[in-house]
Amino acid sequence: MSGIALNFFKLNVPDMDAALAFWERGFGFAVVQTFDEPDFLEHILALPGQQAGPNLLLVAYKDGRDVSVGPGHGPVGFQCDDIAAAHEQALAAGAQQLTGIFPVGPVLVAMLKSPDGHEIELVQLPA
């Protein structure tokens, strides 16, 4: 199939300020665009050098609806050059450790959870 590219993934959050602080401190994301609409606030975030995407979008609905993570939700995945450093940085920013760093064949993996309950998977491929 041609003409298709991954552009973004979107996470609903109950507290935008807290979510922004976590993703900025934990992973280095920065806001590149904001939509402050009557029903929701949405920030488009990018990692350094990846402003064109794929992007992380954080959405907070203004009506107070429940945005808790359901059982069909999978992890947000990050490939890391140094999984130990990325793991420690995420924990320092407020992530909850679900696993330590463990091998899956030659790949190192760690599972975390954001303060809002979104699973995060860190992966370090072999050198």
N, C-alpha and C positions, 0 to 999 in steps of 0.2 A: 504494500500500500504506500503510495507516495503522498506528499503534502501534509504529513502529520508529524508533529513534534511535541514532546512533553513540554508544557508551559508552566504549570503551577500545581500545587496542592494546597488545600484550604483546611484550616482548623478552626472550629468554633471555640471561643473562649469566654468564660464568664466575666473576667476582669482584664480589660485590655492593657492597662498600665502594668500589671503584674506579668502578664504574658509577654509583653514587649521586653521588659527588663530581663526575663529569663532567656528568651531567644537571642537577645543582643549579647548578654554576658556569657551565656553558655556556649554559643556557637559563632558569634561574630556577625550576626545578621544586622542589617541597617534598613530603615524604612526608605523606600524609593518612590512610593506614591501612596496617597491616602484618599479614600472616598468616605466622606462624612455625610451620610444620607439620612433622611428622616427616620428610617427603620433600623439602620445598622451603621456601625463604624467598621471600615475595612482598611487594614494596612497591608500593602504589598512590600515584602521584605526580600532582600537579596544578600547573598554572601559576597565578599570582596571579589571583584573580577567576574561576577556572574549576574550583573544587573539585568541582562536580557533574559535571564531564566535558565533553568526552571526556578520559579520563585515560591516562597512560602507566603501564603495569605492568612492573616489572622482576622477573624470576624467576631464582633461582639454585637449581639442584637440588643436594641434599646428597650424592648418590651419585657425584659427579664425572663424570657423563656429558658427552660432547662436545656442546657447544652452538654450534659454529662456524656461521657464516652460510652458507647454501647458495645455489645459483645462482638459485633461484626467489624470492628475497627482494627486495623493492623498497624505496624510500626512505621514511623518516619525513619528512613534509612540514610545514614551518612557514611561515606567512605573516608577513612582517615589515614594519614601517613604515620601518625603516632597515636595509637588507640589509647595507650595509658594516659597521655597528656589530655586527649579529648575527653576521656572518661572523667578524669579529675576535674577538668574545667566545668563540665556539665554538673557534676556533683556540687562543686563550689557555688554554682549559680542557682542551686535549689532542686536539681533533679533527684529523684529517688532511685537508688540502685535496685534493680530487679535481679541481676546476676553480676558476678564478677566478670573478668575477661576470661574467655575460654576458647579453646581451639575447636574448629569444625574442619577437620582435615588440615590443610596448610593455612587456613584463614582464621584470624582472630576475631571474636565477636563479643560484644557486651550489650546487655539490655538494660534500659533505664526507663523512667517514667517522668514526664514533665509535671510541674506542679498542678497543671490542669487535668492530669490523668492520661495524656497521650503517650503511647509507647514510643520509644526511640531505640533504634538499633544502630550500633556503631560497628563498622567492619574495617579490618585492616587486611588487605591482600598481601600475599607473600612478595618479598622484594625481588 
